[in-house]
């Protein structure tokens, strides 16, 4: 499987996320369905968290990293058969 930034016909969606680095949570602004599952992986590729989207608005969602130790994490999700992933640093 290929992991890439989403690409939809006729659209040029973008992904914005903040704060990065973070201490507790990350807000991700992109197009996503409210029932999607979000996966958080550590640098070894281990799944450390699996959660349903916690919508902040229709075009953004929040991922809680507060229970994880300091380090780099990869947050992934799938929308319209396209997988997306971002890297965040938790301190």
C-alpha positions as CSV (number, residue, x, y, z in Angstrom):
1,X,0.0,0.0,0.0
2,X,1.1,3.5,-0.7
3,X,0.8,6.2,1.9
4,X,0.4,9.7,0.4
5,X,-1.2,13.0,0.8
6,X,-4.9,12.8,-0.3
7,X,-5.7,13.6,-3.9
8,X,-9.3,14.0,-5.0
9,X,-10.4,14.7,-8.6
10,X,-11.1,18.4,-9.2
11,X,-9.8,19.3,-5.7
12,X,-6.5,20.2,-4.2
13,X,-7.0,19.4,-0.5
14,X,-4.4,20.4,2.0
15,X,-3.4,19.1,5.4
16,X,-2.6,21.6,8.2
17,X,-1.8,20.4,11.7
18,X,-0.8,22.2,14.9
19,X,0.8,22.5,17.4
20,X,3.9,20.6,16.4
21,X,5.7,19.8,18.6
22,X,2.9,19.2,21.0
23,X,2.5,18.3,24.7
24,X,-1.0,16.8,24.6
25,X,-3.0,16.9,21.4
26,X,-2.8,17.8,17.7
27,X,-5.5,19.5,15.6
28,X,-5.5,18.3,12.0
29,X,-7.3,20.4,9.4
30,X,-8.3,18.3,6.3
31,X,-11.4,16.7,4.8
32,X,-12.4,13.6,6.7
33,X,-15.6,11.8,7.5
34,X,-16.7,11.9,11.2
35,X,-16.7,8.1,11.6
36,X,-13.2,7.6,10.5
37,X,-10.6,5.8,12.6
38,X,-7.3,7.4,13.3
39,X,-4.2,5.4,14.0
40,X,-1.1,6.6,15.9
41,X,2.2,4.7,15.3
42,X,5.6,5.0,17.0
43,X,8.9,5.2,15.1
44,X,9.1,1.4,15.1
45,X,5.8,1.1,13.3
46,X,3.9,-0.2,16.3
47,X,0.3,0.9,16.6
48,X,0.1,2.7,19.9
49,X,-3.4,4.3,19.6
50,X,-6.5,3.7,17.6
51,X,-9.3,6.2,18.0
52,X,-12.4,7.5,16.2
53,X,-12.3,11.0,14.8
54,X,-13.0,13.6,17.5
55,X,-14.3,16.4,15.3
56,X,-13.6,20.0,16.3
57,X,-15.3,21.3,13.2
58,X,-16.5,19.7,9.9
59,X,-13.0,20.1,8.5
60,X,-10.8,19.5,11.5
61,X,-10.3,16.9,14.1
62,X,-8.3,16.4,17.3
63,X,-5.9,13.6,18.2
64,X,-5.1,13.2,21.9
65,X,-1.4,12.2,22.5
66,X,-1.4,13.0,26.2
67,X,-1.1,9.4,27.4
68,X,2.0,8.7,25.2
69,X,5.6,9.1,26.2
70,X,7.8,11.8,24.6
71,X,8.9,11.0,21.1
72,X,8.0,11.1,17.4
73,X,4.7,9.7,16.2
74,X,3.0,9.1,12.9
75,X,-0.8,9.8,12.7
76,X,-2.6,8.1,9.9
77,X,-6.1,7.9,8.5
78,X,-7.9,6.8,5.3
79,X,-10.4,8.8,3.4
80,X,-11.9,7.9,0.0
81,X,-9.5,4.9,-0.4
82,X,-6.4,7.2,0.1
83,X,-4.2,6.8,3.1
84,X,-2.7,9.9,4.7
85,X,0.0,10.2,7.3
86,X,1.7,13.0,9.2
87,X,4.6,13.1,11.6
88,X,4.4,14.9,15.0
89,X,6.8,15.3,17.9
90,X,5.4,14.9,21.4
91,X,7.4,16.5,24.2
